[in-house]
Amino acid sequence: MKSYFKPLIEDEFTGEPPSKRLIAHIQRERVMGKGVVGIYCGYAPYEVIRSLDLVPATLCAFSNKPIEEAEVILPANLCPLIKSSFGFIKTDTCPFFGLSDVVIGETTCDGKKKMFELILDYKPIHVMDLPQLPDEPDAVDHWENMIYKVKQFLEEKFHKTTTDERIEEEIKNTNKEIKKMNEVFDYLAIDPPVVGWEELYDLFFLSLGSSGDEMARLIDEILMKLEKRKQSGFYYGREDAIRVMVTGCPIAGDATKVFRIIEESGGIIVALEACSGMKPYMSLIEEDTGNPIRAIAKHYLKIPCSCMTPNNRRLEWIDTLIERFRPDAVVDVILQACHSYNIESYKVGEHIRKKHGLPFLKIETDYSQSDVGQIKTRMGALLELCDEGLIFKKAARIKAM
């Protein structure tokens, strides 16, 4: 077998960097008269947005560069994701925010709620009140009402209307995309995997601003290329690399330093549990219910953000990912000052150790490079421990392939 290291999604899959491709797509849509809706979180009802022929645009939040400017207003001991989000706005350096006509926010944490108040000085924003006791009988009723309200907000702002039929159509487009993305994930379940995390992240990024049909076509092309890799004997990383699942906070941009360190230390990432990874693709929206907005509400409330309590569904989804992708270790990445994920990390670690018997490491970090050396040391120790205990296990696994 041959080893495969260089990601191909820029050159082979898309022909240009995903960010440039997406900006060009949104600009074309604006020229055609479509409005743009800025999004920060996976709880935003994309199906309602697209049913109004509007374009969702995920806003910048993962760079260390604008944080210093944000700290002129925001406290230094705030989550870097929030500081980066506001820093991009304050410095006018996020092209997606510049292209957006309005912004949708959700009450996933206190810091974001207050940051949304500051955004009002820049763009119209509608904040959705997310119920955080998802198992309560009235939780779905409340979230359904919030989705109706965001629908009304968008209809008023853009002078458009949508219908249940159009929303149902977008539900089916979303489900088509989820199914296709899971076909891509199957190539991560292979040992050794045929696709790398950077390629997946490019695909996640493109999916956030593209239509269901457009993404389905792109994913079909990617699936053909991945199958060719598999058949030709190519794979990503080292054949004997330790398989790692990454859980925790949403991670992208400068925070992916942790992913790079995992690979430099001899690991390979085979599952990404965060909402910036596989979480949005873990379940389908119920179709043809006669009440598409309620179906959307039920679907999004299944997303197990750490703001939810109790958050047992997150442990269930972690079990599903471990069974599917068979990691040898789990790394929980926590952004500094993200208290809900930080506290929940204890329960996650205990669950993974006791139920699955896997080594578990919590990394608390920010977007700077100041802790790279420390993370390398800890990651090296984790993967060395895995290597010592997995010699026979991995040999048996490769033999069984």
C-alpha positions as a Markdown table, in Angstrom:
| # | Residue | x | y | z |
|---|---|---|---|---|
| 1 | Met | 0.0 | 0.0 | 0.0 |
| 2 | Lys | 1.0 | 3.6 | -0.6 |
| 3 | Ser | 0.9 | 6.4 | 2.0 |
| 4 | Tyr | -1.1 | 9.5 | 1.1 |
| 5 | Phe | -0.3 | 12.9 | 2.9 |
| 6 | Lys | -1.3 | 15.9 | 0.8 |
| 7 | Pro | -4.9 | 16.9 | 0.9 |
| 8 | Leu | -6.5 | 17.0 | -2.6 |
| 9 | Ile | -9.7 | 18.9 | -2.0 |
| 10 | Glu | -8.2 | 22.3 | -3.2 |
| 11 | Asp | -6.5 | 21.0 | -6.3 |
| 12 | Glu | -8.3 | 17.9 | -7.3 |
| 13 | Phe | -11.8 | 18.2 | -5.8 |
| 14 | Thr | -12.7 | 21.9 | -6.2 |
| 15 | Gly | -9.9 | 23.6 | -8.2 |
| 16 | Glu | -9.7 | 26.5 | -5.8 |
| 17 | Pro | -9.6 | 27.1 | -2.0 |
| 18 | Pro | -13.0 | 26.5 | -0.4 |
| 19 | Ser | -13.2 | 30.0 | 1.2 |
| 20 | Lys | -12.6 | 31.6 | -2.2 |
| 21 | Arg | -15.1 | 29.3 | -3.8 |
| 22 | Leu | -17.7 | 30.1 | -1.2 |
| 23 | Ile | -17.2 | 33.8 | -1.3 |
| 24 | Ala | -17.5 | 33.8 | -5.1 |
| 25 | His | -20.7 | 31.7 | -4.8 |
| 26 | Ile | -22.3 | 34.1 | -2.3 |
| 27 | Gln | -21.3 | 37.1 | -4.4 |
| 28 | Arg | -22.9 | 35.6 | -7.5 |
| 29 | Glu | -26.1 | 34.9 | -5.5 |
| 30 | Arg | -26.2 | 38.5 | -4.3 |
| 31 | Val | -25.8 | 39.8 | -7.9 |
| 32 | Met | -28.9 | 37.6 | -8.7 |
| 33 | Gly | -30.8 | 39.5 | -6.0 |
| 34 | Lys | -30.7 | 36.9 | -3.2 |
| 35 | Gly | -30.3 | 38.0 | 0.4 |
| 36 | Val | -27.6 | 36.6 | 2.7 |
| 37 | Val | -28.1 | 35.4 | 6.2 |
| 38 | Gly | -25.1 | 35.3 | 8.6 |
| 39 | Ile | -25.0 | 32.2 | 10.8 |
| 40 | Tyr | -22.9 | 31.4 | 13.9 |
| 41 | Cys | -24.3 | 28.1 | 15.1 |
| 42 | Gly | -25.6 | 24.8 | 13.9 |
| 43 | Tyr | -29.0 | 25.4 | 15.5 |
| 44 | Ala | -29.9 | 27.9 | 12.8 |
| 45 | Pro | -32.8 | 26.5 | 10.7 |
| 46 | Tyr | -31.0 | 26.3 | 7.3 |
| 47 | Glu | -34.1 | 24.7 | 5.7 |
| 48 | Val | -36.2 | 27.8 | 6.5 |
| 49 | Ile | -33.5 | 30.1 | 5.2 |
| 50 | Arg | -33.1 | 28.2 | 1.9 |
| 51 | Ser | -36.8 | 27.9 | 1.5 |
| 52 | Leu | -36.9 | 31.7 | 1.2 |
| 53 | Asp | -34.3 | 31.6 | -1.5 |
| 54 | Leu | -31.8 | 33.2 | 0.8 |
| 55 | Val | -28.1 | 32.2 | 1.2 |
| 56 | Pro | -26.7 | 31.1 | 4.6 |
| 57 | Ala | -23.2 | 32.3 | 5.3 |
| 58 | Thr | -21.2 | 30.9 | 8.2 |
| 59 | Leu | -19.4 | 33.8 | 9.9 |
| 60 | Cys | -15.7 | 34.0 | 10.9 |
| 61 | Ala | -14.8 | 32.9 | 14.4 |
| 62 | Phe | -11.6 | 30.9 | 14.4 |
| 63 | Ser | -8.6 | 33.2 | 14.1 |
| 64 | Asn | -6.3 | 34.6 | 16.8 |
| 65 | Lys | -5.5 | 37.7 | 14.6 |
| 66 | Pro | -8.6 | 39.9 | 15.5 |
| 67 | Ile | -8.7 | 39.0 | 19.2 |
| 68 | Glu | -6.4 | 41.8 | 20.4 |
| 69 | Glu | -8.8 | 44.4 | 18.9 |
| 70 | Ala | -11.8 | 42.6 | 20.4 |
| 71 | Glu | -10.3 | 42.8 | 23.8 |
| 72 | Val | -10.5 | 46.6 | 23.7 |
| 73 | Ile | -14.2 | 45.9 | 24.5 |
| 74 | Leu | -14.5 | 42.3 | 25.6 |
| 75 | Pro | -12.8 | 40.8 | 28.7 |
| 76 | Ala | -9.5 | 39.0 | 28.0 |
| 77 | Asn | -10.7 | 35.9 | 30.0 |
| 78 | Leu | -13.6 | 35.3 | 27.5 |
| 79 | Cys | -13.8 | 32.3 | 25.2 |
| 80 | Pro | -11.6 | 32.9 | 22.1 |
| 81 | Leu | -14.4 | 31.9 | 19.7 |
| 82 | Ile | -16.5 | 34.8 | 21.0 |
| 83 | Lys | -13.6 | 37.3 | 21.0 |
| 84 | Ser | -12.5 | 36.2 | 17.5 |
| 85 | Ser | -16.1 | 36.5 | 16.2 |
| 86 | Phe | -16.5 | 40.1 | 17.5 |
| 87 | Gly | -12.9 | 41.0 | 16.5 |
| 88 | Phe | -13.6 | 40.1 | 12.9 |
| 89 | Ile | -16.7 | 42.4 | 13.0 |
| 90 | Lys | -14.9 | 45.2 | 14.7 |
| 91 | Thr | -12.0 | 45.1 | 12.2 |
| 92 | Asp | -14.2 | 44.5 | 9.2 |
| 93 | Thr | -12.1 | 41.6 | 8.1 |
| 94 | Cys | -14.8 | 38.8 | 7.7 |
| 95 | Pro | -16.0 | 38.8 | 4.1 |
| 96 | Phe | -19.0 | 36.7 | 5.0 |
| 97 | Phe | -20.2 | 39.2 | 7.6 |
| 98 | Gly | -19.7 | 42.0 | 5.0 |
| 99 | Leu | -21.8 | 40.1 | 2.5 |
| 100 | Ser | -24.6 | 39.3 | 5.1 |
| 101 | Asp | -27.7 | 41.4 | 5.2 |
| 102 | Val | -28.9 | 40.1 | 8.6 |
| 103 | Val | -27.5 | 37.7 | 11.3 |
| 104 | Ile | -29.2 | 34.9 | 13.2 |
| 105 | Gly | -27.9 | 34.0 | 16.7 |
| 106 | Glu | -28.9 | 31.4 | 19.3 |
| 107 | Thr | -28.5 | 31.5 | 23.1 |
| 108 | Thr | -26.0 | 28.6 | 23.4 |
| 109 | Cys | -23.9 | 30.5 | 26.0 |
| 110 | Asp | -24.0 | 33.7 | 28.0 |
| 111 | Gly | -20.9 | 35.2 | 26.3 |
| 112 | Lys | -22.5 | 34.9 | 22.9 |
| 113 | Lys | -25.8 | 36.4 | 24.1 |
| 114 | Lys | -24.0 | 39.6 | 25.2 |
| 115 | Met | -21.8 | 39.7 | 22.1 |
| 116 | Phe | -25.0 | 39.5 | 19.9 |
| 117 | Glu | -26.1 | 42.8 | 21.6 |
| 118 | Leu | -22.9 | 44.4 | 20.3 |
| 119 | Ile | -23.6 | 43.2 | 16.8 |
| 120 | Leu | -26.8 | 45.2 | 16.7 |
| 121 | Asp | -24.6 | 48.3 | 16.1 |
| 122 | Tyr | -23.4 | 46.7 | 12.8 |
| 123 | Lys | -26.2 | 44.5 | 11.4 |
| 124 | Pro | -29.8 | 43.6 | 12.1 |
| 125 | Ile | -29.8 | 40.4 | 14.3 |
| 126 | His | -32.4 | 38.0 | 15.4 |
| 127 | Val | -31.6 | 35.9 | 18.5 |
| 128 | Met | -33.4 | 32.6 | 18.9 |
| 129 | Asp | -34.0 | 31.6 | 22.5 |
| 130 | Leu | -32.7 | 28.0 | 22.6 |
| 131 | Pro | -34.5 | 25.7 | 25.2 |
| 132 | Gln | -31.7 | 24.1 | 27.2 |
| 133 | Leu | -33.8 | 21.3 | 28.9 |
| 134 | Pro | -34.4 | 19.4 | 25.7 |
| 135 | Asp | -36.2 | 16.5 | 27.3 |
| 136 | Glu | -38.9 | 18.7 | 28.8 |
| 137 | Pro | -42.4 | 18.1 | 27.2 |
| 138 | Asp | -42.6 | 21.8 | 26.1 |
| 139 | Ala | -39.1 | 22.1 | 24.7 |
| 140 | Val | -40.1 | 21.2 | 21.2 |
| 141 | Asp | -43.1 | 23.6 | 21.4 |
| 142 | His | -40.8 | 26.4 | 22.4 |
| 143 | Trp | -38.2 | 25.8 | 19.7 |
| 144 | Glu | -40.9 | 25.4 | 17.1 |
| 145 | Asn | -42.2 | 28.8 | 18.1 |
| 146 | Met | -38.6 | 30.2 | 17.8 |
| 147 | Ile | -38.4 | 28.9 | 14.3 |
| 148 | Tyr | -41.7 | 30.4 | 13.3 |
| 149 | Lys | -40.4 | 33.7 | 14.7 |
| 150 | Val | -37.1 | 33.6 | 12.7 |
| 151 | Lys | -39.2 | 32.7 | 9.6 |
| 152 | Gln | -41.3 | 35.9 | 10.2 |
| 153 | Phe | -38.2 | 37.9 | 10.8 |
| 154 | Leu | -36.7 | 36.8 | 7.5 |
| 155 | Glu | -39.9 | 37.3 | 5.6 |
| 156 | Glu | -40.2 | 40.9 | 6.9 |
| 157 | Lys | -36.6 | 41.8 | 6.3 |
| 158 | Phe | -36.5 | 40.4 | 2.7 |
| 159 | His | -40.1 | 41.0 | 1.7 |
| 160 | Lys | -40.6 | 37.3 | 0.8 |
| 161 | Thr | -42.8 | 34.5 | 1.9 |
| 162 | Thr | -42.3 | 30.8 | 2.0 |
| 163 | Thr | -44.6 | 27.8 | 2.3 |
| 164 | Asp | -44.7 | 24.4 | 4.0 |
| 165 | Glu | -44.1 | 22.8 | 0.6 |
| 166 | Arg | -40.9 | 24.8 | 0.1 |
| 167 | Ile | -39.7 | 24.0 | 3.6 |
| 168 | Glu | -40.4 | 20.3 | 3.1 |
| 169 | Glu | -38.4 | 20.4 | -0.1 |
| 170 | Glu | -35.4 | 21.8 | 1.7 |
| 171 | Ile | -35.8 | 19.2 | 4.5 |
| 172 | Lys | -35.4 | 16.5 | 1.8 |
| 173 | Asn | -32.4 | 18.3 | 0.3 |
| 174 | Thr | -30.8 | 18.4 | 3.8 |
| 175 | Asn | -31.5 | 14.7 | 4.3 |
| 176 | Lys | -30.0 | 14.0 | 0.9 |
| 177 | Glu | -26.8 | 15.9 | 1.9 |
| 178 | Ile | -26.6 | 14.1 | 5.3 |
| 179 | Lys | -26.8 | 10.7 | 3.6 |
| 180 | Lys | -24.1 | 11.7 | 1.1 |
| 181 | Met | -21.8 | 13.1 | 3.8 |
| 182 | Asn | -22.1 | 9.8 | 5.7 |
| 183 | Glu | -20.9 | 8.0 | 2.6 |
| 184 | Val | -17.8 | 10.2 | 2.8 |
| 185 | Phe | -17.4 | 9.3 | 6.5 |
| 186 | Asp | -17.3 | 5.7 | 5.5 |
| 187 | Tyr | -13.9 | 6.3 | 4.1 |
| 188 | Leu | -12.7 | 7.4 | 7.5 |
| 189 | Ala | -13.9 | 4.1 | 9.0 |
| 190 | Ile | -11.6 | 2.2 | 6.8 |
| 191 | Asp | -8.3 | 1.2 | 8.4 |
| 192 | Pro | -6.2 | 3.0 | 7.4 |
| 193 | Pro | -8.6 | 5.8 | 6.3 |
| 194 | Val | -8.7 | 7.1 | 2.8 |
| 195 | Val | -9.6 | 10.7 | 3.6 |
| 196 | Gly | -8.0 | 13.3 | 5.9 |
| 197 | Trp | -9.5 | 15.8 | 8.4 |
| 198 | Glu | -8.5 | 18.8 | 6.3 |
| 199 | Glu | -10.4 | 17.5 | 3.3 |
| 200 | Leu | -13.4 | 16.9 | 5.5 |
| 201 | Tyr | -13.2 | 20.5 | 6.9 |
| 202 | Asp | -13.1 | 21.9 | 3.5 |
| 203 | Leu | -16.2 | 19.9 | 2.7 |
| 204 | Phe | -18.0 | 21.0 | 5.9 |
| 205 | Phe | -17.2 | 24.6 | 5.0 |
| 206 | Leu | -18.6 | 24.4 | 1.5 |
| 207 | Ser | -21.7 | 22.6 | 2.7 |
| 208 | Leu | -22.7 | 25.6 | 4.9 |
| 209 | Gly | -23.3 | 28.0 | 2.0 |
| 210 | Ser | -24.3 | 25.7 | -0.8 |
| 211 | Ser | -27.7 | 24.4 | -1.9 |
| 212 | Gly | -28.6 | 20.7 | -1.3 |
| 213 | Asp | -28.5 | 19.8 | -5.0 |
| 214 | Glu | -25.2 | 21.6 | -5.5 |
| 215 | Met | -23.6 | 19.8 | -2.5 |
| 216 | Ala | -25.0 | 16.4 | -3.6 |
| 217 | Arg | -23.3 | 16.8 | -7.0 |
| 218 | Leu | -20.0 | 17.9 | -5.4 |
| 219 | Ile | -20.1 | 15.0 | -2.9 |
| 220 | Asp | -20.8 | 12.5 | -5.7 |
| 221 | Glu | -17.6 | 13.7 | -7.4 |
| 222 | Ile | -15.7 | 13.4 | -4.2 |
| 223 | Leu | -17.0 | 9.9 | -3.6 |
| 224 | Met | -15.8 | 8.8 | -7.0 |
| 225 | Lys | -12.4 | 10.1 | -6.3 |
| 226 | Leu | -12.3 | 8.5 | -2.8 |
| 227 | Glu | -13.3 | 5.1 | -4.3 |
| 228 | Lys | -10.4 | 5.4 | -6.8 |
| 229 | Arg | -8.0 | 6.1 | -3.9 |
| 230 | Lys | -9.3 | 3.1 | -2.1 |
| 231 | Gln | -9.0 | 0.8 | -5.1 |
| 232 | Ser | -5.5 | 2.1 | -6.0 |
| 233 | Gly | -4.2 | 1.4 | -2.5 |
| 234 | Phe | -3.8 | 5.1 | -1.4 |
| 235 | Tyr | -4.5 | 6.0 | 2.2 |
| 236 | Tyr | -4.1 | 9.0 | 4.5 |
| 237 | Gly | -1.3 | 9.1 | 7.0 |
| 238 | Arg | 0.8 | 6.2 | 8.2 |
| 239 | Glu | -0.6 | 2.6 | 7.9 |
| 240 | Asp | 0.2 | 2.0 | 11.6 |
| 241 | Ala | -1.0 | 5.4 | 12.9 |
| 242 | Ile | -3.0 | 5.5 | 16.2 |
| 243 | Arg | -6.6 | 6.2 | 15.3 |
| 244 | Val | -7.9 | 9.2 | 17.3 |
| 245 | Met | -11.4 | 10.6 | 17.8 |
| 246 | Val | -11.6 | 14.3 | 18.6 |
| 247 | Thr | -14.5 | 15.6 | 20.8 |
| 248 | Gly | -15.4 | 18.9 | 22.5 |
| 249 | Cys | -15.8 | 22.5 | 21.4 |
| 250 | Pro | -16.2 | 23.6 | 17.8 |
| 251 | Ile | -12.7 | 23.6 | 16.3 |
| 252 | Ala | -11.5 | 25.3 | 13.0 |
| 253 | Gly | -8.9 | 27.8 | 11.9 |
| 254 | Asp | -6.1 | 28.4 | 14.4 |
| 255 | Ala | -7.5 | 25.9 | 16.8 |
| 256 | Thr | -6.7 | 23.0 | 14.4 |
| 257 | Lys | -3.2 | 23.2 | 15.7 |
| 258 | Val | -4.3 | 20.4 | 17.9 |
| 259 | Phe | -5.2 | 18.3 | 14.9 |
| 260 | Arg | -1.8 | 18.9 | 13.3 |
| 261 | Ile | 0.0 | 18.0 | 16.5 |
| 262 | Ile | -2.0 | 14.7 | 16.7 |
| 263 | Glu | -0.7 | 13.8 | 13.2 |
| 264 | Glu | 2.9 | 15.0 | 13.9 |
| 265 | Ser | 2.9 | 12.8 | 17.0 |
| 266 | Gly | 1.9 | 9.7 | 15.0 |
| 267 | Gly | -1.8 | 9.8 | 15.2 |
| 268 | Ile | -4.5 | 9.9 | 12.5 |
| 269 | Ile | -7.9 | 11.6 | 13.1 |
| 270 | Val | -10.8 | 9.3 | 12.2 |
| 271 | Ala | -13.8 | 11.0 | 13.9 |
| 272 | Leu | -14.7 | 14.6 | 14.7 |
| 273 | Glu | -17.5 | 14.8 | 17.3 |
| 274 | Ala | -17.9 | 18.5 | 17.5 |
| 275 | Cys | -20.6 | 20.6 | 15.9 |
| 276 | Ser | -17.9 | 21.9 | 13.5 |
| 277 | Gly | -17.5 | 18.2 | 12.5 |
| 278 | Met | -19.9 | 15.3 | 12.3 |
| 279 | Lys | -22.6 | 16.4 | 14.8 |
| 280 | Pro | -24.9 | 18.0 | 12.1 |
| 281 | Tyr | -24.8 | 14.8 | 10.1 |
| 282 | Met | -25.8 | 12.4 | 12.9 |
| 283 | Ser | -29.5 | 12.2 | 12.3 |
| 284 | Leu | -32.1 | 12.9 | 9.6 |
| 285 | Ile | -35.1 | 15.3 | 9.7 |
| 286 | Glu | -38.5 | 13.5 | 9.6 |
| 287 | Glu | -40.1 | 13.9 | 6.2 |
| 288 | Asp | -43.7 | 14.4 | 5.1 |
| 289 | Thr | -45.1 | 15.1 | 8.6 |
| 290 | Gly | -47.5 | 17.7 | 7.5 |
| 291 | Asn | -45.8 | 20.2 | 9.9 |
| 292 | Pro | -42.2 | 20.7 | 8.5 |
| 293 | Ile | -41.3 | 23.4 | 11.0 |
| 294 | Arg | -42.1 | 21.1 | 13.9 |
| 295 | Ala | -40.0 | 18.4 | 12.2 |
| 296 | Ile | -37.1 | 20.8 | 12.0 |
| 297 | Ala | -37.5 | 21.8 | 15.6 |
| 298 | Lys | -37.4 | 18.1 | 16.8 |
| 299 | His | -34.3 | 17.5 | 14.6 |
| 300 | Tyr | -32.3 | 20.5 | 15.8 |
| 301 | Leu | -33.1 | 19.9 | 19.5 |
| 302 | Lys | -31.4 | 16.5 | 19.1 |
| 303 | Ile | -28.0 | 18.2 | 18.7 |
| 304 | Pro | -26.2 | 17.6 | 22.0 |
| 305 | Cys | -24.5 | 20.9 | 22.7 |
| 306 | Ser | -23.0 | 21.2 | 26.2 |
| 307 | Cys | -25.5 | 24.0 | 26.9 |
| 308 | Met | -28.1 | 21.3 | 27.2 |
| 309 | Thr | -28.9 | 19.6 | 30.5 |
| 310 | Pro | -29.0 | 16.7 | 31.0 |
| 311 | Asn | -26.9 | 16.0 | 28.0 |
| 312 | Asn | -27.0 | 12.3 | 27.9 |
| 313 | Arg | -27.6 | 12.3 | 24.1 |
| 314 | Arg | -24.0 | 13.4 | 23.6 |
| 315 | Leu | -22.7 | 10.3 | 25.3 |
| 316 | Glu | -25.0 | 8.2 | 23.1 |
| 317 | Trp | -23.7 | 9.9 | 20.0 |
| 318 | Ile | -20.1 | 9.4 | 21.2 |
| 319 | Asp | -20.9 | 5.7 | 21.6 |
| 320 | Thr | -22.1 | 5.6 | 18.0 |
| 321 | Leu | -19.0 | 7.3 | 16.7 |
| 322 | Ile | -16.7 | 5.0 | 18.6 |
| 323 | Glu | -18.5 | 1.9 | 17.3 |
| 324 | Arg | -18.4 | 3.2 | 13.8 |
| 325 | Phe | -14.8 | 4.6 | 13.5 |
| 326 | Arg | -13.0 | 2.4 | 16.1 |
| 327 | Pro | -10.6 | 5.0 | 17.6 |
| 328 | Asp | -7.7 | 3.9 | 19.7 |
| 329 | Ala | -7.8 | 7.1 | 21.8 |
| 330 | Val | -10.1 | 10.1 | 22.4 |
| 331 | Val | -8.8 | 13.7 | 22.6 |
| 332 | Asp | -11.3 | 16.3 | 24.1 |
| 333 | Val | -10.5 | 19.8 | 22.9 |
| 334 | Ile | -11.8 | 22.6 | 25.2 |
| 335 | Leu | -11.6 | 26.2 | 24.4 |
| 336 | Gln | -10.5 | 28.4 | 27.3 |
| 337 | Ala | -13.4 | 29.8 | 29.3 |
| 338 | Cys | -15.9 | 27.5 | 27.7 |
| 339 | His | -17.2 | 26.4 | 31.1 |
| 340 | Ser | -20.0 | 24.1 | 29.9 |
| 341 | Tyr | -17.8 | 21.9 | 27.7 |
| 342 | Asn | -15.0 | 22.1 | 30.3 |
| 343 | Ile | -17.2 | 20.8 | 33.1 |
| 344 | Glu | -18.8 | 18.2 | 30.9 |
| 345 | Ser | -15.4 | 16.9 | 29.9 |
| 346 | Tyr | -15.2 | 15.0 | 33.2 |
| 347 | Lys | -18.4 | 13.0 | 32.5 |
| 348 | Val | -17.3 | 12.4 | 28.9 |
| 349 | Gly | -13.9 | 11.1 | 30.0 |
| 350 | Glu | -15.3 | 8.8 | 32.6 |
| 351 | His | -17.8 | 7.4 | 30.2 |
| 352 | Ile | -15.2 | 6.7 | 27.5 |
| 353 | Arg | -12.7 | 5.1 | 29.9 |
| 354 | Lys | -15.3 | 2.9 | 31.7 |
| 355 | Lys | -17.5 | 1.9 | 28.8 |
| 356 | His | -15.0 | 1.7 | 26.0 |
| 357 | Gly | -11.6 | 1.3 | 27.8 |
| 358 | Leu | -10.0 | 3.9 | 25.7 |
| 359 | Pro | -7.3 | 6.4 | 26.7 |
| 360 | Phe | -8.7 | 9.9 | 27.1 |
| 361 | Leu | -6.9 | 13.3 | 27.1 |
| 362 | Lys | -8.4 | 16.7 | 27.7 |
| 363 | Ile | -6.7 | 19.6 | 26.0 |
| 364 | Glu | -7.7 | 23.1 | 27.1 |
| 365 | Thr | -6.4 | 25.7 | 24.7 |
| 366 | Asp | -7.0 | 29.0 | 22.8 |
| 367 | Tyr | -6.2 | 30.3 | 19.3 |
| 368 | Ser | -2.6 | 31.3 | 20.1 |
| 369 | Gln | 0.6 | 29.2 | 19.5 |
| 370 | Ser | 1.8 | 29.7 | 23.1 |
| 371 | Asp | 0.9 | 26.2 | 24.3 |
| 372 | Val | 2.0 | 24.2 | 21.2 |
| 373 | Gly | 5.1 | 22.7 | 23.0 |
| 374 | Gln | 3.0 | 21.6 | 26.0 |
| 375 | Ile | 0.3 | 20.0 | 23.8 |
| 376 | Lys | 3.0 | 18.2 | 21.8 |
| 377 | Thr | 4.4 | 16.7 | 25.0 |
| 378 | Arg | 1.1 | 15.6 | 26.3 |
| 379 | Met | 0.0 | 14.2 | 22.9 |
| 380 | Gly | 3.2 | 12.3 | 22.5 |
| 381 | Ala | 2.8 | 10.7 | 25.9 |
| 382 | Leu | -0.8 | 9.7 | 25.1 |
| 383 | Leu | 0.0 | 8.2 | 21.7 |
| 384 | Glu | 3.0 | 6.4 | 23.1 |
| 385 | Leu | 0.8 | 4.8 | 25.8 |
| 386 | Cys | -1.7 | 3.8 | 23.0 |
| 387 | Asp | 1.1 | 2.3 | 20.9 |
| 388 | Glu | 2.4 | 0.2 | 23.8 |
| 389 | Gly | -1.0 | -1.3 | 24.4 |
| 390 | Leu | -2.1 | -1.7 | 20.8 |
| 391 | Ile | 0.6 | -3.7 | 19.2 |
| 392 | Phe | -1.3 | -6.9 | 19.2 |
| 393 | Lys | -4.7 | -5.3 | 18.8 |
| 394 | Lys | -3.6 | -3.4 | 15.6 |
| 395 | Ala | -1.8 | -6.4 | 14.2 |
| 396 | Ala | -5.0 | -8.5 | 14.6 |
| 397 | Arg | -7.1 | -5.7 | 13.1 |
| 398 | Ile | -4.8 | -5.4 | 10.0 |
| 399 | Lys | -4.8 | -9.2 | 9.6 |
| 400 | Ala | -8.6 | -9.3 | 9.6 |
| 401 | Met | -8.9 | -6.7 | 6.8 |
